[in-house]
Amino acid sequence: MVLKLKGVVACLGIVKGKIKKVLTIDDVRKVNEEDIVVTNDNSPLFSLAFFKAKGIISEKGGLLSHLAIVAREMKKPCLLSVENATSILKEGDKVILDCNKGEVIVEDE
C-alpha cells in the first residue's frame, strides 16, 4: 500500500530522501544534505535545518509564512499544511516529496 499525504505547495520541485524530524532546536544539528525535514514548527530557529535539507514538509504554514518565503529563497521543495505529518512520517522513512503535485509519497521498503 502506498501512503500519500497532501499539502500546500510553497516551492516547486521533486526530491527523494529520508525523513528527519525537527521538533526542537536540538534536532537541527542532526540534519544532513540527503534528508527531507518534517516539522510542526516553522520557527526561524530551524532555518539551518531547512538550509541543509534537500526538502521540507511542515504541518503548519501558508504561502506567506516564514518557512514558505525561506524555501522559495533557497529553492527547496517545500510542502506546508500537511496534517499530522510528524506523527504519520517516521524518522528514516524513505519518501518522495513531489511539490509539483503537492504530495508526499512514502516508499515501500
Residue pairs with C-beta under 8 A, 6 or more apart in sequence:
1 108
2 105
2 106
2 108
3 88
3 105
3 106
4 103
4 104
4 105
4 106
5 57
5 82
5 83
5 85
5 88
5 89
5 103
5 104
5 106
6 82
6 102
6 103
7 57
7 58
7 79
7 80
7 81
7 82
7 85
7 102
7 103
7 104
8 61
8 62
8 63
8 79
8 80
8 81
8 102
9 78
9 79
9 80
9 99
9 100
9 102
10 56
10 61
10 63
10 65
10 67
10 68
10 71
10 72
10 78
10 79
10 80
10 99
11 68
11 71
11 72
11 75
11 76
11 77
11 78
11 99
12 77
12 99
12 100
13 55
13 75
13 76
13 77
13 97
13 99
13 100
14 77
14 96
14 97
14 98
14 99
14 100
15 36
15 54
15 55
15 77
15 96
15 97
16 94
16 95
16 96
16 97
16 107
17 34
17 35
17 36
17 53
17 54
17 55
17 94
17 95
17 97
18 34
18 35
18 36
18 92
18 93
18 94
18 95
19 35
19 36
19 38
19 57
19 89
19 90
19 91
19 92
19 93
19 94
19 95
20 27
20 30
20 31
20 32
20 35
20 36
20 37
20 38
20 49
20 53
20 91
21 27
21 37
21 38
21 39
21 86
21 89
21 91
22 28
22 31
22 37
22 38
22 39
22 46
22 49
23 39
23 40
23 41
23 86
25 45
25 46
27 49
28 45
28 46
28 48
28 49
31 37
31 48
31 49
31 52
31 53
32 52
32 53
33 52
33 53
33 54
34 54
35 52
35 53
35 54
36 53
36 54
36 55
36 56
36 57
36 95
36 97
37 46
37 49
37 50
37 53
37 55
37 56
37 57
38 57
38 58
38 82
38 85
38 86
38 89
39 46
39 49
39 56
39 57
39 58
39 59
39 86
40 58
40 59
40 60
40 85
40 86
41 60
42 58
42 60
42 61
42 65
42 66
42 67
43 66
44 66
47 70
50 56
50 67
50 70
50 71
50 74
50 76
51 74
53 76
54 76
54 77
55 76
55 77
55 78
55 97
55 99
56 67
56 71
56 76
56 77
56 78
56 79
57 78
57 79
57 82
57 85
57 89
57 97
57 104
58 67
58 78
58 79
58 80
58 81
58 82
58 85
59 81
59 82
59 83
59 84
59 85
59 86
60 67
60 80
60 81
61 67
61 68
61 80
61 81
62 68
62 80
62 81
63 80
65 80
67 78
67 80
68 78
68 80
71 77
71 78
72 78
77 97
77 99
78 99
79 97
79 99
79 102
79 103
79 104
82 104
85 104
89 95
89 104
89 106
93 106
93 107
94 106
94 107
94 109
95 104
95 105
95 106
95 107
96 104
96 105
96 107
97 104
98 104
98 105
